[in-house]
Amino acid sequence: MSTEPSPQSIQQRLDFDNLSRGEFINAMVHLYRGELGEATAWRGRIDTTSHWAIILSATALTFVFADPAGGHHVVIPIISVFCTFLLLMEARRYQFFDIWRSRARIIEMNFYRPLLEKTQPTHVDWAERLSADLAWPRFHMPWWEAAGRRLRRNYQGIYLIQLGSWLVALMSHPTPTTSWAEIVARAGVGPVPGAWLIAAMAVFYAGLATLAGYSFWASRIAKSLPAGHPDRMRSGPPRP
């Protein structure tokens, strides 16, 4: 004897047109709790990579300044590269976090706020935007914007401390100096001249500054939409 439900019973269970107000509110409460839980989980993953970058930088700087000969300054540029890998990883995680944060925000702005104030939703098509995003999940911000946000919020301080520590190490180890030629000579590592390494660090930090500045301009000035704003949620492809 077959135990599969009949089409009529499925249609009765999926009869959303006859949902009561209480049933709709109950469903939205559970959906909001689920989206907020996902956002909280991804937020924890974002913080983890930031903690790794801080611990890695602090350990490396301790190792560099503990050497009286000053020959370990090359560790700082290497650690800067590792922190960049962490930044790229964190930017990807931030994109995932923004998906669920945006869904939670659209529910807060267009369901809970009108419910409390007894007003109309801010966006009349908020349900269509949310349903389209549930059916076709996608990132609500590009990678470069996510990387720029994390760079401005967390990693700019880490990079500045690394740069300052590198310059201090070159100027003070093994003996203090104010001669630019001697600083350039000290920056050399093996067959790599100091001028090349300094030029590479200058290009590296110029790239970071460009990313931070462009992401700030594009997301705050040109677009004028904060992260998590419902207008960032694009509609999905047409359903068959």
N, C-alpha and C positions, 0 to 999 in steps of 0.2 A: 504493500500500500504506500503510495507516494506521500511524503511529508512536506513537499514544496508548497509554499503559499500560492493561492490562486491569484490571477491578475486582479480580481475584484477586491480581495483583501488588501493587496498592495496599494491599490488605488485609494481605498478607505484610509489606510495608514498615512498616505502621502497627500491627503486632502488638506492642503495648506490654506485654501481659501476660507475655510470655516474655523480657522484658529481663533480662539478667544483672546482678549487683551491680556489676560493673565498668563496664558500659554506662551504668547509672544514675548512678554517680559521675562518669563522664566528662561526661555531659550536664549535671549540676548544676554542675560546674566551669566549663563554658563559659557556662552561664546566669549564674552569679555574676560571672564576668569581664565579661560584657556589661552587667549591671546596675550594677556598680561603675564601669565606664567611662562610662556615661551620667551617673551621679551626679557623677563627677569633672568632666565637661564642664559640667554645669549649675552646679557649685560655682564654676568659673572665671567663668561669666557673672555670678554673684552678686557676686563680688569686683570685677568690672569696674565695676558701677554704684556701689559704695562708693568706688572710686578716683576716679570722676568727681565725686562729691559732695565729696570731700576737696580735689581740685584746684580745683574751681569755688569752694569757700568760701575757700581760701587766696588765690586770685587776686583775689577780690572784696574781701577784707579788706585786702590790700596796696593795692589801688586806693583804698579809702576812707581809710585812714590816711596815704596819700601826699598827700592834698589838705589843705593848711594851713587852708583856709577852712572845712572841715568840712561842705560842702554835698552830699557824696556819700553820706551815711549811709543814704539811702533805698535804696541798692543792697543793703544787708544784708537787709531784709525781702523784697526781690525774690528774692534768692538763696535765702532760706528756702523760698519757694514752689517754686523750681526743684528744690531738694533734696527737697521733698515729692513731686514728680513722679518723681524717681529712687527714692524710697522705695517708691512704689506699684509701679513697674516691678520693683524688687528683690523685693517681696513676691510678685509673680506668678511670678518666676523661682524663688523659694524653694519655692513650691508644687510646681512641676515637679521641682525637685531632691528634694523629700521623697518623691515617688513612687518614684524609683529607689533612694533611700537606704533607704526602708522595705522594699523587696524584698530588697536586699542584707542588711539586718539580720535579716529573718526566715530567710534562708538561713544566716546565720552562727549564729543562736541555735538553730535546730532541725535543722541538717544538720552543719555543721562542729564545733560544740561537742559534740553527742552522739558524733560520729565520733572526736573526740580523747579524750573522757572515757569513752567506751564506756557511755553512759547513754541514757536515753530522751529524745526531743525534749520541749522545754518545752511546746509546744502540739501536741496530738495531731492537730489539723486544719490544721496549717501548710501542707500541700501543697494542700488545698482552698482555703485563703485565697489562696495564691500563684497558683494556676491561675485563680481567679475574678478576681483583679486583673489578670492578664495578658489575660484575655478581655474584661474591662470596665474599662479604666483610668479612674481617677478620682482627684481630689485627696484626700489623707488628712488635711488640715487646712484649716479655713476661711481666707478671705483675711485677716480681721481678726487671727487668731492669727499668721499669717505676717508681717503688717505689724508687729504688736507685738513679735515676736521680733527682727526686723531693727532695729526702733527701739531696743530695749533693748541689743542687742549692739553695734551700730555707730553708729546715727544720733543717739543721745541725746547723745554727746559733741560731735558736729558742731553740733547745735542749741544746746547750752549755750554753746559757743564763739561762735556767731553772736549769741546774745542778750547775752552779756557784752560782746562787742565793740561791739554797737549801743549799749548803755548807756554804755560808756566813750567812744565817739565823741560821744554827745550831751553828756556831762559835761565833756569836755576840749577839744572843737573848736568854735569857733576859740580860745576862752579857757576856762580851768577855771572851773567853777561848782558850787555846792552847792545852788542854789535850784531847788526842784521846778517852780516856775512857769516858770523860764527853760528848764529841760530840756523841759518840755511844749511850750513855744513853738518850741524848736529842732527838735522832732520833726515839725513841720508841713511839708508838701510842697505847694507851690503853693496851690490852693484847699482842700486837705484839712487840717483843723486837726490839730495835734499830739495832742490828746486822742483824736481818732478813731483815729489810727494806733496810739497806745499801747493803746487798748481792743481794736483788732483783733489786735495782737500778743499781748495777754493771753488773748484767746479762743483764738487759734491754739495757744499753748503749753499752755493748759488742755486743749484737745482732744488734743494729743500725750500729755500726762500721763495723761489718762483712758484712751487706747488702750493705753499701756504698762502701766498698773496693772491694767486689766481683762483684758488678754491674759495677764499673769502669774498673776492669780488663777484665771482659767478653765482655763488649761493646766497649771499647776503644783499648785494647791491643790484646785480642784473636781474636775478630771479625773484628776490625779495620773498622767498618762501622758506620758513624754518623747517628743519628736519621733522618728519612726522606729520606735515600738513596734508590734509586730504586732497588738495589740488595736485599733489605729487603722484597720486594713485591714478595710473592710466587704465583705461578700459582694456579688457582682454580681446583676443581675436574672436570673430563671430562664431557662435556655436552652430554645429551642424544641425 
